[in-house]
Amino acid sequence: MVKLRLKRCGRKQRAIYRIVAIDVRSRREGRDLRKVGFYDPIKNKTYLNVPAILYFLENGAQPTVTVHDILRKTELFKEGILG
């Protein structure tokens, strides 16, 4: 099964996270299938590759709770796109 989850990057005390599609059996820093965005909690910036995210979600990928919250804040789960 594929999940959309966060992958930690950056240096100590200045973490940024990549949003990746990854097999559930892989560890957090394991090999990902595709990078679909990033999230910087310090600067509160988010970049999403929306077509890639929609592709994985339509093919059965499950976002983690944190990634789901990020996608909801960017209104990707609004009624017209993903109900």
N, C-alpha and C positions, 0 to 999 in steps of 0.2 A: 504494500500500500504506500502511496505517496502522500506526504504532508507538506504543507507550506509552513515553514518555521524560521526562527531567527538563528543566525550564525554570528557569533561574536567576533568582532575585529577591533582593531585599534590598539592603543597602548593602555597601560595601567591607569585606572581612574578616569579614562577618557574613551570609554567603549562606544563603538558604533556597531550597528547590526546590519547584516545583509539579510534580506528576505529571500529564502531559497526554497526550491522544490527539491525534496530529498526523500530517500527511502526511509521508512520508519525504523529499520534495523540499524541504520547508521548512527554514529555518535554525533554530537553537536558540531564538532569541527571536521566531520567526515566529508567524503566526496559528495558533492551535490549534483543533481541532474541539470539544474539551470538556475542562474541568479535572476530573480524577478523584481528586485527593488532593494532599497536600503532605508534604514531608519536611524536617525541621529537624535537620541533623547536629550542631549545637552542643548543643542541648537533648535530642537523640536522641528526638524525637517524630515520630510518623507519623500522619496521618489519611488514611483511604482510603474512597472511595465504592464499596463492594464491588459493588452491583448494576451500576453503570456500568462498572466494570472487567470484570466477568464478561460484560457485553453486548459489549464491544469484543473480548475474547478469544475469545468464541464466534463472532464474525463475522470472525475471521481476523487481528486485530491481533497484532503481535509485540512483546513487551516487550524493552527493551534489557537488557544484562547487569546493570546496576546496578538497574534497576527490578525485574527478575526476582529479584535477591537480596533486595530490600526486601519483595516479595510473599511470598517464601519464609520470611523471618523472621517475618512476621505469620501464617504457616501457611495462606495462601490456596491454596498448591499441595499441601495435604495430600491424601491418597488419596481422601477422600470428595468433595472439591470439584472439583479440576482434575487429579487423578491424576498 
